[in-house]
Amino acid sequence: MADCVDKAEFELALVNLAVNARDAMPRGGRLLISAENISLKPGDVRDGLVGDFVALTVNDTGSGIPDGVLGRVFEPFFTTKAATRGTGLGLSQVYGFSRRSGGSVSITSEIDQGTKVTIYLPRSQTSESALPVCKDDMLVSGDRELVLLVEDNRDVRAVTASLLEQLGYRTTAVENAREALEALESQRSVSLVLTDVVIPGEYDGLMLARKVRVRFPAIPVVLATGYAKLFDDALEFPVLRKPYQIGDLARAIHRALNRTKTGSG
């Protein structure tokens, strides 16, 4: 039984569920978040969980999800939202976090009645003062360096900026390469550029990275992409694979900054 969970991933899971609930209630509604201790028996929930758990439930009164797609909502990149509104990574992150933590997640929904998502996390029997330090609590943190984030999806941009700030970085966020280059010209304190590969405009993320390398050689660039094989043959720049967790983000940025400071690679 797990004695701790990744606090940042836990917060991100709540943010993802809250964002989904908000988008499902464009004309308003009620969002209720609750938690309780429960004991699960065989067959109670998916993934065969048995024992003592904390059940964290996020319940909205929104539009609901059709039965035909409800079984797919935890798949990476599957989304019921318009292309400009969702990445399909929110519920996938929630499911991945719950399983890595020794738990699971369930979802029920009715059209025009709302959706209820419950995360089940192992209940610790250890007193708080005796809990071990979780390895993810020891992530390498920033020292208020300024990260220029290039991401056109509003929700992904907000979540990534939140993760960066939790890690101790300051952020400036833009939507495309043109805005990124303008920001680099005007903000000389930028320490690193984190850009999605697929961004709108004349230059994609890889082309932007190459321009930054020429015009601002002291500023490292990290690319983020959900296309697993896109850079398998030639790794010009560090690549952060989507969907990533806060630990992956912390390590990618720390390594890129450290290589620049030490003059290696």
Secondary structure as UniProt FT lines:
FT   HELIX           7..24
FT   TURN            26..27
FT   STRAND          31..40
FT   TURN            42..43
FT   HELIX           46..48
FT   STRAND          51..60
FT   HELIX           67..70
FT   TURN            71..74
FT   TURN            76..77
FT   TURN            83..85
FT   HELIX           90..100
FT   TURN            101..102
FT   STRAND          104..110
FT   TURN            111..113
FT   STRAND          114..122
FT   HELIX           128..130
FT   HELIX           135..138
FT   STRAND          146..150
FT   HELIX           154..166
FT   TURN            167..168
FT   STRAND          170..174
FT   HELIX           177..186
FT   TURN            188..189
FT   STRAND          190..196
FT   HELIX           205..215
FT   TURN            217..218
FT   STRAND          221..225
FT   TURN            228..231
FT   STRAND          239..241
FT   HELIX           246..262
//
